[in-house]
Amino acid sequence: MVFACITIRAVPLDIAASIGPAVRKHREILRLSQEELGDRAGLDRTYIGQVERGRRNPTMVSLQRIAHGLGIELDVLIATARELAAGRS
């Protein structure tokens, strides 16, 4: 029996750096201000701004709250971040 070895190289994506732009993209689609999203998510508007600019590294709980405030599931937000990281947006 002969087995073929296929090497697949995973391209590292910096999803963490793309979470902020993903939040901004969804927020702008909904035409929400940072303050409105903060109110919906139960977070301060300055925190939303810091997340969008990559100055804060949000926890999963905060990301879930932001996704809820955007009216989307967390996996949609992460998928958007993956697309942005891969340069496909």
DSSP file with accessible surface (Angstrom, degrees, kcal/mol):
  #  RESIDUE AA STRUCTURE BP1 BP2  ACC     N-H-->O    O-->H-N    N-H-->O    O-->H-N    TCO  KAPPA ALPHA  PHI   PSI    X-CA   Y-CA   Z-CA
    1    1 A M              0   0  205      0, 0.0     2,-0.5     0, 0.0     0, 0.0   0.000 360.0 360.0 360.0 136.3    0.0    0.0    0.0
    2    2 A V        -     0   0  142      2,-0.0     2,-0.4     0, 0.0     0, 0.0  -0.945 360.0-161.1-116.2 129.7    1.3    3.5   -0.9
    3    3 A F        -     0   0  166     -2,-0.5     2,-0.4     2,-0.0     0, 0.0  -0.922  11.4-140.1-109.6 135.4    0.1    6.5    1.0
    4    4 A A        -     0   0   93     -2,-0.4     2,-0.6     2,-0.0    -2,-0.0  -0.766  11.3-145.2 -92.4 136.6    0.5   10.0   -0.4
    5    5 A C        -     0   0  119     -2,-0.4     2,-0.5     2,-0.0    -2,-0.0  -0.910  14.7-169.0-104.7 118.8    1.5   12.7    2.0
    6    6 A I        -     0   0  139     -2,-0.6     2,-0.6     2,-0.0    -2,-0.0  -0.934   8.2-153.1-109.3 124.9    0.0   16.0    1.2
    7    7 A T        -     0   0  118     -2,-0.5     2,-0.6     2,-0.0    -2,-0.0  -0.876   8.9-168.2-100.1 121.4    1.3   19.0    3.0
    8    8 A I        -     0   0  148     -2,-0.6     2,-0.7     2,-0.0    -2,-0.0  -0.948  10.3-149.6-109.5 122.6   -1.2   21.8    3.5
    9    9 A R        -     0   0  221     -2,-0.6     2,-0.3     2,-0.0    -2,-0.0  -0.823  11.6-142.0 -95.4 117.8    0.3   25.1    4.7
   10   10 A A        -     0   0   94     -2,-0.7    -2,-0.0     1,-0.0     0, 0.0  -0.620  11.8-133.8 -77.3 132.8   -2.2   27.1    6.7
   11   11 A V        -     0   0  116     -2,-0.3     2,-0.2     1,-0.0    -1,-0.0  -0.803  24.0-126.2 -87.2 117.1   -2.0   30.8    6.1
   12   12 A P        -     0   0  121      0, 0.0     2,-0.5     0, 0.0    -1,-0.0  -0.493  25.1-160.4 -68.4 128.5   -2.0   32.5    9.5
   13   13 A L        -     0   0   53     -2,-0.2     2,-1.6    73,-0.0     3,-0.2  -0.938  17.8-138.4-109.5 133.8   -4.7   35.1    9.7
   14   14 A D     >  +     0   0  105     -2,-0.5     4,-0.7     1,-0.2     3,-0.3  -0.629  35.7 163.7 -89.4  77.9   -4.5   37.8   12.3
   15   15 A I  H >>  +     0   0   42     -2,-1.6     3,-1.0     1,-0.2     4,-1.0   0.873  69.0  62.5 -64.9 -36.4   -8.2   37.6   13.2
   16   16 A A  H >> S+     0   0   64      1,-0.3     3,-0.7    -3,-0.2     4,-0.6   0.897 103.5  49.1 -57.8 -38.8   -7.7   39.6   16.4
   17   17 A A  H 34 S+     0   0   59     -3,-0.3    -1,-0.3     1,-0.2    -2,-0.2   0.704 112.7  49.4 -73.4 -17.3   -6.5   42.6   14.3
   18   18 A S  H <X S+     0   0   16     -3,-1.0     4,-1.9    -4,-0.7    -1,-0.2   0.497  86.9  83.0-100.6  -5.1   -9.6   42.3   12.1
   19   19 A I  H <X S+     0   0   12     -4,-1.0     4,-2.5    -3,-0.7     5,-0.2   0.935  91.1  51.3 -63.4 -45.0  -12.2   42.0   14.8
   20   20 A G  H  X S+     0   0    3     -4,-0.6     4,-2.7     1,-0.2     5,-0.2   0.951 110.9  45.8 -59.0 -52.1  -12.4   45.8   15.2
   21   21 A P  H  > S+     0   0   54      0, 0.0     4,-2.7     0, 0.0    -1,-0.2   0.862 111.6  54.3 -60.4 -31.2  -12.8   46.5   11.5
   22   22 A A  H  X S+     0   0    0     -4,-1.9     4,-2.3     2,-0.2     5,-0.2   0.918 108.7  47.9 -67.2 -42.0  -15.5   43.7   11.4
   23   23 A V  H  X S+     0   0    0     -4,-2.5     4,-2.7     1,-0.2     5,-0.2   0.951 113.6  47.8 -61.0 -47.5  -17.4   45.4   14.2
   24   24 A R  H  X S+     0   0   78     -4,-2.7     4,-2.9     1,-0.2     5,-0.2   0.915 109.5  53.3 -60.6 -43.0  -17.1   48.7   12.4
   25   25 A K  H  X S+     0   0   73     -4,-2.7     4,-2.0     1,-0.2    -1,-0.2   0.945 113.2  41.9 -59.0 -49.2  -18.3   47.2    9.1
   26   26 A H  H  X S+     0   0   28     -4,-2.3     4,-1.7     2,-0.2    -1,-0.2   0.896 114.4  52.5 -66.7 -37.5  -21.4   45.7   10.7
   27   27 A R  H  <>S+     0   0   27     -4,-2.7     5,-2.4    -5,-0.2     4,-0.3   0.926 110.7  47.0 -63.9 -43.0  -22.1   48.9   12.7
   28   28 A E  H ><5S+     0   0  113     -4,-2.9     3,-0.8     1,-0.2    -1,-0.2   0.852 106.5  57.4 -69.6 -34.0  -21.9   51.0    9.6
   29   29 A I  H 3<5S+     0   0  112     -4,-2.0    -1,-0.2     1,-0.3    -2,-0.2   0.903 111.5  43.4 -59.2 -40.4  -24.1   48.7    7.7
   30   30 A L  T 3<5S-     0   0   80     -4,-1.7    -1,-0.3    -5,-0.1    -2,-0.2   0.485 111.3-126.8 -81.8  -4.4  -26.8   49.2   10.4
   31   31 A R  T < 5 +     0   0  222     -3,-0.8     2,-0.4    -4,-0.3    -3,-0.2   0.889  56.3 152.6  56.5  43.6  -26.0   53.0   10.4
   32   32 A L      < -     0   0   16     -5,-2.4    -1,-0.2    -6,-0.1     2,-0.1  -0.801  42.2-130.8-100.2 145.2  -25.4   52.9   14.1
   33   33 A S     >  -     0   0   49     -2,-0.4     4,-2.5     1,-0.1     5,-0.2  -0.440  30.9-107.6 -80.5 165.8  -23.2   55.3   16.0
   34   34 A Q  H  > S+     0   0   50      1,-0.2     4,-2.7     2,-0.2     5,-0.1   0.887 123.2  53.6 -60.3 -36.8  -20.6   53.9   18.4
   35   35 A E  H  > S+     0   0  111      2,-0.2     4,-2.5     1,-0.2    -1,-0.2   0.917 107.7  48.9 -64.9 -43.5  -22.8   55.2   21.2
   36   36 A E  H  > S+     0   0   93      2,-0.2     4,-2.4     1,-0.2    -2,-0.2   0.921 113.3  47.1 -63.5 -42.5  -25.9   53.5   19.9
   37   37 A L  H  X S+     0   0    0     -4,-2.5     4,-2.5     2,-0.2     6,-0.2   0.924 110.6  52.8 -64.7 -42.0  -24.0   50.2   19.6
   38   38 A G  H  X>S+     0   0    1     -4,-2.7     5,-2.7     1,-0.2     4,-1.2   0.917 109.5  48.9 -58.0 -43.1  -22.7   50.7   23.1
   39   39 A D  H  <5S+     0   0  122     -4,-2.5     3,-0.3     1,-0.2    -1,-0.2   0.925 112.9  47.2 -62.4 -45.2  -26.2   51.2   24.4
   40   40 A R  H  <5S+     0   0  137     -4,-2.4    -1,-0.2     1,-0.2    -2,-0.2   0.848 118.8  40.9 -64.0 -35.2  -27.4   48.1   22.6
   41   41 A A  H  <5S-     0   0    7     -4,-2.5    -1,-0.2     2,-0.2    -2,-0.2   0.533 109.1-119.3 -91.0  -9.4  -24.5   46.0   23.8
   42   42 A G  T  <5S+     0   0   47     -4,-1.2     2,-0.3    -3,-0.3    -3,-0.2   0.829  75.8 118.5  72.2  32.2  -24.4   47.4   27.4
   43   43 A L  S   <S-     0   0   29     -5,-2.7    -1,-0.3    -6,-0.2    -2,-0.2  -0.903  71.9 -95.1-128.2 156.8  -20.9   48.7   26.8
   44   44 A D     >  -     0   0   95     -2,-0.3     4,-1.8     1,-0.1     3,-0.5  -0.424  28.8-126.1 -71.7 145.9  -19.4   52.2   26.9
   45   45 A R  H  > S+     0   0  128      1,-0.2     4,-2.3     2,-0.2     5,-0.2   0.840 111.0  57.1 -61.6 -33.1  -19.1   54.0   23.5
   46   46 A T  H  > S+     0   0   64      1,-0.2     4,-2.2     2,-0.2    -1,-0.2   0.871 104.3  52.6 -67.7 -33.2  -15.4   54.6   24.2
   47   47 A Y  H  > S+     0   0   27     -3,-0.5     4,-2.6     2,-0.2    -2,-0.2   0.925 107.9  51.0 -65.4 -43.0  -14.9   50.9   24.6
   48   48 A I  H  X S+     0   0    0     -4,-1.8     4,-2.7     1,-0.2    -2,-0.2   0.938 111.0  48.9 -58.8 -46.3  -16.6   50.3   21.2
   49   49 A G  H  X S+     0   0    1     -4,-2.3     4,-1.9     1,-0.2     6,-0.2   0.900 110.6  50.1 -60.9 -41.0  -14.3   52.8   19.6
   50   50 A Q  H  <>S+     0   0   57     -4,-2.2     5,-2.5     2,-0.2     6,-1.2   0.891 110.8  49.4 -67.1 -37.5  -11.2   51.3   21.2
   51   51 A V  H ><5S+     0   0    2     -4,-2.6     3,-1.4     4,-0.2    -2,-0.2   0.946 110.4  50.6 -63.9 -47.1  -12.2   47.8   20.0
   52   52 A E  H 3<5S+     0   0    3     -4,-2.7    -2,-0.2     1,-0.3    -1,-0.2   0.855 112.8  46.0 -61.0 -35.0  -12.8   49.2   16.4
   53   53 A R  T 3<5S-     0   0  130     -4,-1.9    -1,-0.3    -5,-0.2    -2,-0.2   0.455 114.9-115.1 -87.1  -1.3   -9.4   50.8   16.4
   54   54 A G  T < 5S+     0   0   56     -3,-1.4    -3,-0.2    -4,-0.4    -2,-0.1   0.659  83.9 119.5  77.7  16.4   -7.7   47.7   17.8
   55   55 A R  S   <S+     0   0  184     -5,-2.5     2,-0.4    -6,-0.2    -4,-0.2   0.630  70.9  48.6 -87.6 -15.8   -6.7   49.4   21.0
   56   56 A R  S    S-     0   0  120     -6,-1.2    -2,-0.1    -9,-0.1   -36,-0.1  -0.973  71.6-145.0-123.9 142.3   -8.7   47.0   23.2
   57   57 A N        -     0   0  139     -2,-0.4    -6,-0.1   -38,-0.0   -40,-0.0  -0.870  29.3-144.8-104.1  98.1   -8.6   43.2   23.0
   58   58 A P        -     0   0   17      0, 0.0     2,-0.1     0, 0.0   -39,-0.0  -0.297   7.9-123.5 -69.5 148.4  -12.2   42.3   23.8
   59   59 A T     >  -     0   0   81      1,-0.1     4,-2.6     4,-0.0     5,-0.2  -0.328  30.9-103.7 -76.4 168.4  -13.1   39.2   25.8
   60   60 A M  H  > S+     0   0  119      1,-0.2     4,-2.5     2,-0.2     5,-0.2   0.883 124.1  54.6 -61.5 -36.6  -15.4   36.6   24.3
   61   61 A V  H  > S+     0   0   99      2,-0.2     4,-2.3     1,-0.2    -1,-0.2   0.940 109.5  46.4 -63.6 -44.6  -18.1   37.9   26.6
   62   62 A S  H  > S+     0   0   17      1,-0.2     4,-2.6     2,-0.2    -2,-0.2   0.911 111.9  51.2 -64.7 -41.1  -17.7   41.4   25.3
   63   63 A L  H  X S+     0   0   13     -4,-2.6     4,-2.8     2,-0.2    -1,-0.2   0.895 109.0  51.3 -62.2 -38.8  -17.6   40.1   21.7
   64   64 A Q  H  X S+     0   0   83     -4,-2.5     4,-2.5     2,-0.2    -2,-0.2   0.916 110.6  48.6 -64.1 -40.9  -20.9   38.2   22.3
   65   65 A R  H  X S+     0   0  107     -4,-2.3     4,-2.4     2,-0.2    -2,-0.2   0.903 112.1  48.6 -65.6 -40.1  -22.4   41.4   23.7
   66   66 A I  H  X S+     0   0    0     -4,-2.6     4,-1.8     2,-0.2    -2,-0.2   0.937 111.3  49.6 -64.8 -46.0  -21.3   43.4   20.7
   67   67 A A  H  X>S+     0   0    0     -4,-2.8     5,-2.5     1,-0.2     4,-0.6   0.929 111.1  49.9 -58.9 -43.5  -22.6   40.8   18.3
   68   68 A H  H ><5S+     0   0  139     -4,-2.5     3,-1.1     1,-0.2    -1,-0.2   0.917 108.7  52.4 -60.9 -43.1  -25.9   40.8   20.1
   69   69 A G  H 3<5S+     0   0    3     -4,-2.4    -1,-0.2     1,-0.3    -2,-0.2   0.811 110.0  49.1 -62.5 -28.8  -26.0   44.6   19.9
   70   70 A L  H 3<5S-     0   0    6     -4,-1.8    -1,-0.3    -3,-0.2    -2,-0.2   0.529 114.6-119.5 -84.9  -9.3  -25.4   44.3   16.2
   71   71 A G  T <<5S+     0   0   66     -3,-1.1     2,-0.3    -4,-0.6    -3,-0.2   0.781  76.9 109.0  75.8  26.2  -28.2   41.7   15.9
   72   72 A I  S   <S-     0   0   38     -5,-2.5    -1,-0.3    -6,-0.2     2,-0.2  -0.851  73.2-100.4-127.7 165.9  -25.9   39.0   14.6
   73   73 A E    >>  -     0   0  126     -2,-0.3     4,-1.6     1,-0.1     3,-0.8  -0.549  33.5-116.5 -81.5 153.4  -24.5   35.8   15.9
   74   74 A L  H 3> S+     0   0   22      1,-0.3     4,-2.5     2,-0.2     5,-0.2   0.873 114.5  59.2 -58.3 -37.8  -20.9   35.8   17.2
   75   75 A D  H 3> S+     0   0  109      1,-0.2     4,-2.4     2,-0.2    -1,-0.3   0.840 102.3  53.8 -65.2 -28.3  -19.8   33.4   14.5
   76   76 A V  H <> S+     0   0   59     -3,-0.8     4,-2.4     2,-0.2    -1,-0.2   0.928 108.7  48.8 -68.7 -42.5  -21.0   35.9   11.8
   77   77 A L  H  X S+     0   0    0     -4,-1.6     4,-2.1     2,-0.2    -2,-0.2   0.930 113.5  46.4 -62.3 -43.2  -18.8   38.5   13.4
   78   78 A I  H  X S+     0   0   54     -4,-2.5     4,-2.5     2,-0.2    -2,-0.2   0.901 110.2  53.4 -67.8 -38.8  -15.8   36.2   13.5
   79   79 A A  H  X S+     0   0   42     -4,-2.4     4,-2.3     2,-0.2    -1,-0.2   0.907 108.5  50.3 -62.4 -39.4  -16.4   35.1    9.9
   80   80 A T  H  X S+     0   0   12     -4,-2.4     4,-2.6     1,-0.2    -1,-0.2   0.922 109.5  50.7 -64.0 -41.6  -16.4   38.7    8.8
   81   81 A A  H  X S+     0   0    0     -4,-2.1     4,-2.6     1,-0.2    -2,-0.2   0.904 109.3  51.4 -62.9 -40.4  -13.1   39.2   10.7
   82   82 A R  H  X S+     0   0  120     -4,-2.5     4,-2.0     2,-0.2    -1,-0.2   0.914 110.2  49.1 -61.8 -43.1  -11.7   36.1    8.9
   83   83 A E  H  <>S+     0   0   80     -4,-2.3     5,-2.8     2,-0.2     4,-0.5   0.921 112.4  47.5 -63.4 -42.8  -12.7   37.6    5.5
   84   84 A L  H ><5S+     0   0   37     -4,-2.6     3,-1.0     1,-0.2    -2,-0.2   0.905 111.1  51.3 -65.1 -40.0  -11.2   40.9    6.3
   85   85 A A  H 3<5S+     0   0   31     -4,-2.6    -1,-0.2     1,-0.3    -2,-0.2   0.854 110.9  48.4 -64.9 -33.1   -8.0   39.2    7.5
   86   86 A A  T 3<5S-     0   0   43     -4,-2.0    -1,-0.3    -5,-0.2    -2,-0.2   0.505 115.3-118.5 -85.2  -5.5   -7.8   37.3    4.3
   87   87 A G  T < 5S+     0   0   63     -3,-1.0    -3,-0.2    -4,-0.5    -2,-0.1   0.767  78.0 122.6  76.4  28.9   -8.4   40.4    2.3
   88   88 A R      <       0   0  169     -5,-2.8    -4,-0.2    -6,-0.2    -5,-0.1   0.222 360.0 360.0-106.2  12.2  -11.6   39.3    0.7
   89   89 A S              0   0   92     -6,-0.4    -9,-0.0    -5,-0.2     0, 0.0  -0.565 360.0 360.0 -85.8 360.0  -14.0   42.0    1.9
